[in-house]
């Protein structure tokens, strides 16, 4: 999960009514949430519109007032749709990120459904729509709705077949449901797009392990650990090897090679 500062530091609006005040409010939120709350409340009362409502939501998130923040995001999104200011999709997407941080996947699904409904007549590119579908699928998995999640991933790969992430997630979700044939098929698509990805190698090992192919699982996990030692996939692969009583094989160095006879 991204830190709050990264999620909310970038303004969602290209041209708010008071850009200086808006930027000051957003920059204050991670540094002094209480003061940012005061700024946002005052600005909203003065008629600051969607930008003031958005900044209030950001400040509430930084203050860890999660329930209030999600209500503020909902109000900001609806106000943006009504104003037809062109920013509703960005707001709903950010609201979904906030909901996931707040561990409310059901709310994230709601916000993303609003974003995918082309609010205010907005259009999105196939890749952008696929990204929203992938995020909603992840929220649906957290909300224990794997079938709906798979439907979103299938739609994402249909409209943007060159996207790596939805194919990988399809493989993972199919494996978890026990459909190893579908899992392998989806993984092959992901591997074709990113053949040396530690994430692909990790999932290849997971699928092999699910099939009882221990040697193939070990080889795939070792590759993931070697190719991504500082990545979550590499760490997960190393952990899987540890559970097998193994450790990632280290490449030979000159110091490890036997002395050459003279």
C-alpha positions in Angstrom: 0.0 0.0 0.0 1.3 3.4 -0.9 2.1 5.9 1.9 -0.6 8.5 2.5 1.8 11.3 1.4 2.2 9.7 -2.0 -1.5 9.0 -2.5 -2.7 12.4 -1.6 0.0 15.0 -2.3 -0.8 15.5 -6.0 -3.9 17.8 -6.5 -6.7 16.1 -8.3 -7.9 19.3 -9.9 -6.3 21.1 -12.8 -7.8 24.5 -12.1 -9.6 24.9 -8.7 -11.2 28.3 -8.0 -8.4 29.2 -5.6 -5.3 27.2 -6.6 -3.0 28.8 -4.1 -5.3 28.0 -1.2 -5.9 24.5 -2.5 -2.2 23.7 -2.8 -1.5 25.2 0.7 -4.3 23.0 2.2 -3.0 19.8 0.5 0.6 20.5 1.5 -0.4 21.2 5.1 -2.4 17.9 5.4 0.5 15.5 5.9 2.5 18.0 8.0 -0.2 19.3 10.3 -3.6 17.5 9.8 -5.3 19.4 12.5 -4.5 22.7 11.0 -5.4 21.4 7.5 -8.8 20.3 8.9 -9.4 23.8 10.1 -8.4 25.3 6.8 -10.6 22.9 4.8 -13.7 23.4 7.1 -13.4 27.1 6.9 -12.9 27.1 3.1 -15.9 24.7 2.6 -18.1 27.1 4.7 -17.0 29.9 2.5 -18.1 28.1 -0.6 -14.8 26.4 -1.7 -16.7 23.8 -3.6 -15.2 20.5 -4.7 -11.6 21.5 -4.0 -12.4 22.4 -0.4 -14.3 19.1 0.1 -11.4 17.1 -1.5 -8.9 18.8 0.8 -11.1 18.1 3.8 -11.1 14.4 2.8 -7.3 14.4 2.5 -6.8 16.0 5.8 -9.2 13.6 7.5 -7.2 10.7 6.1 -4.0 12.0 7.4 -5.7 12.6 10.8 -6.8 8.9 10.6 -10.5 9.9 10.7 -11.2 7.3 8.1 -15.0 7.1 8.3 -15.3 10.8 8.0 -12.8 10.9 5.2 -14.7 8.4 3.1 -17.9 10.4 3.6 -16.0 13.5 2.5 -14.6 11.7 -0.6 -18.1 10.5 -1.5 -19.4 14.1 -1.2 -16.5 15.4 -3.3 -17.1 12.8 -6.0 -20.8 13.5 -6.2 -20.2 17.3 -6.3 -17.6 16.8 -9.0 -20.0 14.8 -11.1 -22.7 17.4 -10.6 -20.3 20.2 -11.6 -19.1 18.2 -14.6 -15.6 19.6 -13.9 -13.8 16.6 -15.6 -12.2 15.4 -12.4 -14.7 12.9 -11.1 -12.9 9.7 -12.2 -9.6 10.9 -10.6 -11.5 11.7 -7.4 -13.3 8.3 -7.2 -10.0 6.5 -7.9 -8.4 8.4 -5.1 -11.3 7.7 -2.8 -10.9 4.0 -3.5 -7.3 4.1 -2.5 -8.3 5.8 0.7 -11.0 3.1 1.3 -8.4 0.4 0.9 -6.1 2.1 3.4 -9.1 2.3 5.8 -9.6 -1.5 5.2 -13.0 -0.9 3.7 -12.9 -2.9 0.4 -16.7 -2.6 0.1 -16.4 1.2 -0.1 -13.5 0.9 -2.5 -15.7 -1.2 -4.8 -18.4 1.4 -4.6 -16.1 4.2 -5.5 -14.5 2.4 -8.4 -17.9 1.4 -9.7 -18.7 5.1 -9.8 -15.5 5.8 -11.6 -16.2 3.0 -14.2 -19.7 4.4 -14.8 -18.2 7.3 -16.9 -19.5 10.0 -14.5 -20.4 13.3 -16.2 -20.0 11.7 -19.6 -16.3 11.3 -19.1 -14.5 8.8 -21.4 -11.4 6.9 -20.4 -8.8 5.0 -22.5 -8.9 1.2 -22.6 -5.7 1.1 -20.5 -7.1 3.5 -17.9 -10.4 1.5 -17.7 -8.4 -1.7 -17.3 -6.4 -0.2 -14.4 -9.7 0.7 -12.7 -11.0 -2.8 -13.2 -7.8 -4.3 -11.8 -8.0 -2.1 -8.7 -11.7 -3.1 -8.3 -10.8 -6.7 -8.7 -8.3 -6.4 -5.9 -10.9 -4.8 -3.7 -13.4 -7.5 -4.5 -10.9 -10.2 -3.5 -10.4 -8.4 -0.2 -14.2 -8.3 0.1 -14.3 -12.1 -0.4 -15.9 -11.9 -3.9 -13.5 -13.8 -6.1 -16.0 -14.6 -8.9 -16.7 -10.9 -9.4 -13.0 -10.2 -9.2 -12.3 -12.7 -11.9 -15.0 -11.1 -14.1 -13.2 -7.7 -13.7 -9.9 -9.2 -14.6 -11.3 -11.0 -17.6 -12.7 -7.7 -18.8 -9.4 -5.9 -18.2 -7.5 -8.4 -20.3 -10.1 -8.2 -23.0 -9.9 -4.4 -23.4 -6.2 -4.1 -22.8 -4.6 -7.5 -23.6 -1.1 -6.1 -23.5 -1.4 -5.2 -19.8 0.8 -7.4 -17.6 -0.8 -7.0 -14.2 -4.3 -8.3 -15.0 -2.9 -11.5 -16.6 -0.8 -12.1 -13.6 -3.7 -11.5 -11.2 -5.9 -13.8 -13.3 -3.3 -16.5 -12.8 -3.1 -16.0 -9.1 -6.8 -15.9 -8.6 -7.3 -19.0 -10.8 -4.7 -20.9 -8.8 -6.4 -20.0 -5.5 -9.7 -21.3 -6.8 -8.1 -24.5 -7.8 -8.3 -24.0 -11.6 -4.6 -24.7 -12.4 -5.2 -25.0 -16.2 -6.6 -21.5 -16.3 -3.8 -20.3 -14.0 -1.1 -21.7 -16.3 -2.8 -20.2 -19.3 -3.0 -16.7 -17.8 0.6 -17.0 -16.5 1.9 -17.7 -20.0 0.3 -14.5 -21.2 1.9 -12.6 -18.3 5.3 -14.2 -19.0 5.1 -13.3 -22.6 4.8 -9.6 -21.6 7.4 -9.7 -18.9 9.5 -12.9 -19.2 12.0 -12.1 -16.5 9.6 -10.6 -13.9 10.1 -11.9 -10.4 6.3 -11.8 -10.0 5.9 -14.2 -12.9 8.6 -16.5 -11.5 7.0 -16.4 -8.1 3.6 -17.3 -9.4 5.1 -20.0 -11.6 6.6 -21.6 -8.5 3.3 -21.3 -6.7 1.4 -23.0 -9.5 4.1 -25.8 -9.7 3.8 -26.3 -6.0 0.0 -26.6 -6.2 0.5 -29.3 -8.8 3.0 -31.1 -6.6 5.9 -30.4 -8.9 8.4 -29.6 -6.2 11.5 -29.4 -8.3 9.9 -26.9 -10.8 8.6 -24.9 -7.9 12.1 -24.7 -6.4 13.6 -23.6 -9.7 11.0 -20.9 -10.2 11.3 -19.5 -6.7 15.1 -19.5 -6.9 14.8 -17.5 -10.1 12.4 -15.0 -8.5 14.7 -14.6 -5.5 17.7 -14.1 -7.7 16.0 -11.7 -10.1 14.3 -9.6 -7.5 16.2 -9.9 -4.2 14.8 -6.5 -3.0 11.3 -6.9 -4.3 8.2 -8.3 -2.5 8.1 -11.2 -5.0 11.7 -12.0 -4.3 11.1 -12.0 -0.6 8.0 -14.2 -0.9 10.0 -16.6 -3.1 12.8 -16.7 -0.5 10.2 -17.4 2.2 8.7 -20.2 0.2 12.2 -21.8 -0.2 12.6 -21.4 3.5 9.5 -23.4 4.1 11.0 -26.1 1.9 14.1 -26.1 4.1 16.1 -24.5 1.2 17.7 -21.1 0.6 18.2 -19.2 -2.7 21.3 -20.4 -4.5 24.0 -17.7 -4.6 26.0 -17.2 -7.8 29.6 -18.3 -7.6 32.2 -15.5 -7.1 35.9 -15.7 -7.7 36.6 -16.2 -4.0 34.3 -19.2 -4.0 35.8 -20.9 -7.0 38.4 -23.7 -6.4 42.0 -22.7 -7.0 43.2 -23.5 -10.6 46.0 -26.1 -10.6 49.3 -24.7 -11.9 
